């Protein structure tokens, strides 16, 4: 098995429920379509925290640590994949991450219609 395949086999998937500023859980499923953009922005802000101090920043730090401790498997693998339900939602989340986490704005991508 090649080193990239070994690293992918060690991938972790996490469910990271987020809370809003009032410490209430953020629910998007079942939200009316006209309110979803705001909910996705709120979710992205919660994941980012203060300029990367939230769950996403912690995951990046863990990937960096793995890259330093086991470079054969983890070198140059500092990336995260966030799954949403549509192209519009992907754009909303990516735009919010770019606005809230200025240091990585050039490294944030999203799928779009062609």
C-alpha positions in Angstrom: 0.0 0.0 0.0 1.5 3.4 -1.0 2.0 6.1 1.7 -0.9 8.3 0.4 -3.3 5.3 0.7 -2.0 4.6 4.2 -2.6 8.2 5.2 -6.1 8.3 3.7 -6.9 5.0 5.5 -6.1 6.8 8.8 -8.5 9.7 8.0 -10.9 10.6 10.7 -14.4 11.8 10.3 -15.9 13.9 13.0 -19.3 15.2 13.9 -18.8 18.6 15.5 -22.1 20.1 16.7 -21.8 23.9 17.0 -23.5 26.5 19.2 -24.4 30.1 18.4 -23.4 33.1 20.5 -26.3 32.5 22.8 -24.9 28.9 23.4 -27.9 27.4 21.6 -27.3 24.5 19.1 -27.2 25.5 15.5 -29.7 23.5 13.4 -29.8 23.9 9.7 -31.9 21.0 8.5 -35.5 22.0 8.3 -34.7 25.7 8.3 -36.7 27.7 5.7 -34.6 28.2 2.6 -34.6 32.0 3.0 -32.9 31.7 6.4 -30.3 29.0 5.5 -27.6 31.4 4.3 -27.5 33.1 7.7 -27.4 29.7 9.4 -24.5 28.5 7.4 -22.6 31.7 8.0 -23.3 31.3 11.8 -22.1 27.7 11.6 -18.9 28.7 9.8 -18.2 31.4 12.4 -18.7 28.9 15.2 -16.3 26.4 13.5 -13.7 29.1 13.0 -13.8 30.8 16.4 -11.6 33.8 16.8 -9.3 33.8 13.7 -8.9 30.0 13.7 -9.1 29.2 17.4 -12.2 27.0 17.0 -12.6 23.4 15.9 -11.2 24.0 12.4 -8.0 25.6 13.7 -7.6 22.7 16.2 -7.9 20.2 13.4 -5.3 22.1 11.3 -3.0 22.0 14.3 -3.5 18.3 14.7 -2.7 17.7 11.1 0.5 19.9 11.4 1.5 17.8 14.4 1.0 14.6 12.6 3.0 15.9 9.6 5.9 16.6 11.9 5.7 13.3 13.9 5.1 11.0 10.9 6.1 12.9 7.7 6.0 9.7 5.5 2.2 9.5 6.0 1.2 13.0 6.9 3.5 15.6 5.2 1.6 18.1 3.1 -1.8 16.8 4.2 -3.0 19.9 6.1 -6.4 20.2 4.5 -10.0 19.7 5.6 -13.1 18.9 3.6 -16.4 20.4 4.8 -19.5 18.8 3.3 -22.7 20.8 2.6 -25.7 20.1 0.5 -25.5 22.5 -2.5 -23.2 24.7 -4.5 -24.8 27.8 -3.0 -24.2 26.5 0.5 -20.6 25.7 -0.4 -20.1 29.3 -1.5 -21.7 30.7 1.6 -19.5 28.7 3.9 -16.3 29.3 1.9 -17.0 33.1 1.7 -17.6 33.3 5.5 -14.4 31.3 6.2 -12.5 33.7 4.0 -14.0 36.7 5.8 -13.5 35.4 9.3 -10.2 33.6 9.0 -8.1 36.2 7.1 -4.8 34.2 7.4 -6.1 31.3 5.2 -8.4 33.1 2.8 -6.2 32.2 -0.2 -6.4 28.5 0.7 -10.2 28.2 0.9 -11.9 26.7 -2.1 -15.4 25.5 -2.9 -17.2 23.6 -5.6 -19.2 25.7 -8.1 -21.4 25.0 -11.1 -19.8 25.0 -14.5 
